[in-house]
């Protein structure tokens, strides 16, 4: 042992201070997976009120995506980058700009909730992978950096649900505002903005999320998160703004678009990302969303829509593609799905 290290060890032992070695994050994730049943939907964290989707942890166990062979890492054996790049190029040829909005894994933003000893600095960043997408001509909104900055703020507002696999109502608002600021730089979108939209005061939303079994729902207290409903003004209330085919903005993606917007299993209405985006823009958007299948499902539905309406993309200026980042590891990423079906 080197003299300095020996001195530090001896000093710590004399002071009665335990030496705690932070655990590498990827190893902490693998440990959490191995310590749980492979058939379980979720894994309970070190913070017993927090649960993590097993598939998301399996995605995180892949480590640095930029350094990985994604065709081997991806469960379907497909590399996401060529499929995303092709879609972006096809949209550009149609006069539509694509903005990719991957939602970071919960444990990557709250590593201590999964493992109290996990080294937050060792969490593999998605940014290098985003750089590869950007080099291929795809614009990506880096929510990882945004969320880490939000966590560093004094108020520490929660960005993910503790018992659910989705982002929180607050995160929906943060991202909606950020996206709207980017979109308003486009004159065509700024001119489309109207009026008569409103956001209501904060209310508490209590719920059990989709990561809990029935037995866990009986023993785990409901979590409580603040939420603001948003929509078209209706006196002291608001009404839901539905999807508008005439909008220059198309939003496609997975259940991150539906949570707090669709009600029922999606927990609430009028408090989701799309609701707040429309208020920030002052106009409706067109929405194609699907629970699961964020890589292919909405694109397939859009392709079908272009068969029925060959002018589908004529008024569109921007397409926002919102999906969980675990799709990079689990999505099928079918390159054969076109932005527009060309009739023979």
C-alpha positions in Angstrom: 0.0 0.0 0.0 1.3 3.5 -0.9 2.2 5.7 2.1 -0.4 8.3 1.4 -3.2 5.7 1.0 -2.0 3.9 4.2 -2.1 7.3 6.0 -5.7 8.0 4.8 -6.8 4.5 5.8 -5.3 4.8 9.2 -6.7 8.2 9.8 -10.2 7.1 8.8 -10.0 4.0 11.1 -8.8 6.2 14.1 -11.6 8.6 13.5 -14.1 5.8 13.3 -15.2 6.9 9.9 -16.3 4.1 7.6 -14.8 4.1 4.2 -17.6 3.9 1.6 -16.7 3.0 -1.9 -19.2 4.2 -4.5 -20.4 1.4 -6.7 -20.1 1.7 -10.5 -23.6 2.5 -11.8 -23.7 -0.2 -14.5 -22.6 -2.8 -12.0 -25.3 -1.6 -9.5 -27.9 -2.0 -12.2 -26.8 -5.5 -13.0 -26.8 -6.3 -9.3 -30.4 -5.0 -9.0 -31.4 -7.2 -11.9 -29.7 -10.3 -10.6 -31.3 -9.8 -7.2 -34.8 -9.8 -8.5 -37.1 -12.3 -10.3 -36.6 -12.2 -14.1 -40.4 -12.5 -14.5 -41.1 -9.4 -12.5 -42.3 -6.3 -14.3 -40.3 -4.0 -12.0 -37.5 -3.9 -9.5 -37.9 -2.1 -6.1 -35.2 0.4 -5.4 -33.1 1.1 -2.3 -35.7 3.8 -1.7 -38.6 1.4 -1.0 -41.1 3.9 -2.4 -39.4 3.8 -5.9 -39.8 1.1 -8.5 -38.0 0.7 -11.8 -39.2 -1.0 -15.0 -37.1 -4.2 -15.5 -36.7 -3.6 -19.2 -35.4 -0.1 -18.6 -32.7 -1.5 -16.2 -31.8 -4.1 -18.8 -31.4 -1.3 -21.3 -29.1 0.6 -18.8 -27.1 -2.6 -18.3 -25.9 -2.2 -21.9 -23.7 0.7 -20.7 -22.4 3.3 -23.2 -24.6 3.0 -26.4 -22.1 5.1 -28.4 -19.5 2.4 -27.9 -21.8 -0.5 -28.4 -22.6 -2.5 -31.6 -26.3 -1.7 -31.5 -27.3 -4.4 -33.9 -26.0 -6.9 -31.3 -27.1 -5.0 -28.2 -30.7 -4.4 -29.4 -33.0 -7.2 -28.5 -34.5 -7.3 -32.0 -31.0 -7.3 -33.6 -31.6 -3.9 -35.3 -29.6 -0.7 -35.2 -31.8 2.3 -34.4 -29.5 4.8 -36.2 -30.1 3.9 -39.8 -33.9 3.7 -39.3 -34.0 7.1 -37.6 -31.7 8.7 -40.1 -33.7 7.4 -43.0 -37.0 8.7 -41.5 -35.4 12.1 -40.9 -34.2 12.3 -44.5 -37.6 11.3 -45.9 -39.3 14.0 -43.8 -36.8 16.6 -44.9 -37.5 15.8 -48.5 -41.2 16.5 -47.7 -40.3 19.8 -46.1 -40.6 18.6 -42.6 -38.0 18.9 -39.9 -37.7 16.0 -37.4 -36.9 16.7 -33.7 -36.1 13.5 -31.7 -37.0 13.7 -28.0 -35.8 10.5 -26.2 -36.9 10.4 -22.5 -33.9 9.3 -20.3 -34.3 6.2 -18.1 -35.5 7.1 -14.6 -32.6 5.3 -12.8 -30.0 7.3 -14.9 -31.5 10.6 -13.4 -32.2 9.2 -9.9 -29.4 6.6 -9.4 -29.5 6.8 -5.6 -33.2 5.7 -5.6 -32.1 2.5 -7.2 -28.9 2.0 -5.2 -27.9 4.4 -2.4 -24.2 3.6 -3.0 -24.2 4.0 -6.8 -21.7 6.5 -8.2 -23.8 9.1 -10.1 -20.7 10.1 -12.0 -20.4 6.7 -13.5 -23.9 6.7 -15.1 -23.3 6.2 -18.9 -24.4 9.3 -20.7 -26.7 9.2 -23.8 -25.0 12.4 -25.1 -22.3 10.6 -27.1 -24.9 8.5 -28.8 -26.9 11.6 -29.6 -23.7 13.0 -31.2 -23.7 10.1 -33.5 -27.3 10.8 -34.5 -26.5 14.5 -35.0 -23.6 13.6 -37.2 -26.0 11.7 -39.3 -28.2 14.8 -39.7 -30.8 14.1 -36.9 -31.7 16.9 -34.5 -32.0 15.6 -30.9 -33.3 17.3 -27.8 -30.9 16.3 -25.0 -33.3 15.8 -22.0 -30.6 14.1 -20.0 -28.7 17.4 -19.5 -31.9 19.3 -19.0 -33.1 16.9 -16.3 -29.8 16.8 -14.4 -29.9 20.6 -14.4 -33.5 20.5 -13.0 -32.4 18.1 -10.3 -29.6 20.5 -9.3 -32.1 23.3 -8.6 -33.0 24.1 -5.0 -36.7 23.2 -5.3 -35.8 19.7 -6.5 -39.1 19.1 -8.2 -39.6 15.4 -9.1 -39.1 14.5 -12.7 -40.4 10.9 -12.7 -43.1 9.0 -11.0 -41.9 6.8 -8.2 -44.3 3.9 -8.8 -44.9 4.4 -12.6 -42.7 4.0 -15.7 -43.3 7.5 -17.0 -42.1 11.0 -16.4 -43.9 13.3 -13.9 -46.4 16.0 -14.6 -43.7 18.5 -13.8 -41.4 17.0 -16.4 -44.2 17.2 -19.0 -44.4 20.9 -18.4 -40.6 21.4 -18.4 -40.2 19.6 -21.8 -43.3 21.2 -23.3 -41.9 24.7 -22.6 -38.5 23.8 -23.9 -39.9 22.3 -27.1 -42.3 25.2 -27.7 -39.4 27.7 -27.4 -37.6 25.8 -30.2 -40.7 25.5 -32.4 -41.6 29.2 -32.1 -38.4 30.0 -33.9 -40.2 28.7 -37.0 -42.3 31.6 -38.5 -44.9 29.2 -39.9 -45.5 27.8 -36.4 -45.5 31.1 -34.7 -48.1 32.5 -37.1 -50.3 29.5 -36.4 -50.6 30.3 -32.7 -54.0 31.4 -31.5 -55.5 32.3 -28.1 -58.0 31.0 -25.6 -55.7 28.5 -23.9 -55.1 28.3 -20.1 -53.2 26.5 -17.4 -55.1 25.9 -14.1 -53.6 26.2 -10.6 -51.6 23.3 -9.1 -53.6 20.3 -7.7 -52.3 17.2 -6.0 -52.6 14.0 -7.9 -52.6 10.7 -5.9 -52.1 7.4 -7.7 -50.5 4.0 -7.8 -48.4 3.6 -11.0 -48.1 0.9 -13.6 -45.0 -0.7 -11.9 -46.9 -2.1 -9.0 -48.5 -5.5 -8.7 -51.9 -5.8 -7.0 -50.2 -7.0 -3.8 -47.9 -4.0 -3.8 -50.8 -1.6 -4.3 -52.2 -3.0 -1.1 -49.0 -2.3 0.9 -47.3 0.6 -0.9 -48.8 4.1 -0.2 -50.1 6.1 -3.1 -47.6 8.7 -4.3 -48.7 12.3 -4.5 -47.4 14.6 -7.2 -48.4 18.2 -8.1 -50.1 18.6 -11.5 -51.6 21.5 -13.5 -54.3 20.8 -16.0 -54.1 22.7 -19.3 -56.3 23.1 -22.3 -58.8 25.4 -24.0 -60.3 28.0 -21.7 -63.8 27.2 -20.4 -64.6 29.8 -17.7 -62.7 28.7 -14.6 -62.0 25.3 -16.2 -60.3 23.9 -19.3 -61.4 21.4 -22.0 -59.1 18.9 -23.7 -57.6 20.1 -27.0 -57.9 17.1 -29.4 -55.5 16.2 -32.2 -55.8 18.6 -35.2 -54.9 17.3 -38.7 -54.5 20.9 -39.9 -51.7 21.7 -37.5 -48.1 22.3 -38.8 -46.8 20.3 -35.8 -47.0 16.5 -35.7 -46.2 14.7 -32.4 -45.6 11.0 -32.6 -44.4 8.6 -30.0 -45.2 6.2 -27.1 -47.2 6.4 -23.9 -45.1 9.4 -22.7 -47.5 11.4 -24.8 -50.6 9.8 -23.2 -49.7 9.8 -19.5 -51.7 12.4 -17.6 -53.6 13.2 -20.8 -55.7 10.2 -21.6 -57.1 9.3 -18.2 -57.8 5.7 -17.0 -54.6 3.7 -16.9 -52.8 6.9 -18.0 -53.6 8.4 -14.5 -55.1 11.8 -15.4 -56.5 14.1 -18.1 -55.3 17.4 -19.4 -52.0 17.3 -17.5 -49.7 15.7 -20.1 -46.9 16.8 -22.4 -49.2 17.4 -25.4 -51.7 19.4 -23.3 -49.0 21.8 -22.0 -47.3 22.0 -25.4 -50.5 23.2 -27.0 -50.9 25.8 -24.3 -47.3 27.0 -24.8 -47.8 27.1 -28.6 -51.3 28.6 -28.3 -52.5 26.1 -30.9 -53.4 22.5 -31.3 -51.0 19.8 -32.7 -51.7 16.5 -34.5 -50.9 13.5 -32.3 -50.1 9.9 -33.2 -49.3 8.0 -30.0 -49.3 4.4 -29.0 -48.6 2.5 -25.7 -45.4 0.6 -26.3 -43.9 0.4 -29.8 -42.6 4.0 -29.9 -40.0 3.0 -32.5 -42.4 1.6 -35.1 -46.1 1.8 -34.1 -46.8 5.5 -34.6 -44.7 5.6 -37.8 -46.8 2.7 -39.2 -50.0 4.5 -38.4 -48.7 7.7 -40.1 -47.7 5.7 -43.2 -51.3 4.3 -43.4 -52.7 7.8 -43.0 -50.6 9.0 -46.0 -52.3 6.2 -48.1 -55.7 7.7 -47.2 -54.5 11.2 -47.6 -51.6 11.8 -50.1 -51.4 15.4 -48.9 -50.9 14.4 -45.2 -47.6 16.1 -44.9 -48.4 19.2 -47.0 -49.1 21.5 -44.1 -46.6 20.0 -41.7 -43.4 21.8 -40.7 -42.1 19.9 -37.7 -42.4 16.3 -36.5 -41.6 15.7 -32.8 -40.7 12.1 -32.1 -41.0 11.4 -28.3 -40.2 7.9 -26.9 -38.5 6.2 -24.0 -34.7 5.8 -24.5 -35.0 2.1 -23.7 -36.4 1.8 -27.3 -32.8 2.1 -28.5 -32.3 -1.4 -26.9 -35.8 -2.9 -27.3 -37.4 -1.3 -30.4 -37.6 -3.1 -33.7 -36.6 0.0 -35.8 -38.0 -1.2 -39.1 -36.3 0.8 -41.9 -39.0 -0.3 -44.3 -41.7 2.0 -42.7 -41.8 5.1 -45.0 -42.7 8.6 -44.0 -45.0 8.6 -47.0 -46.4 5.7 -48.9 -45.8 6.2 -52.6 -48.6 5.0 -54.8 -47.5 2.8 -57.7 
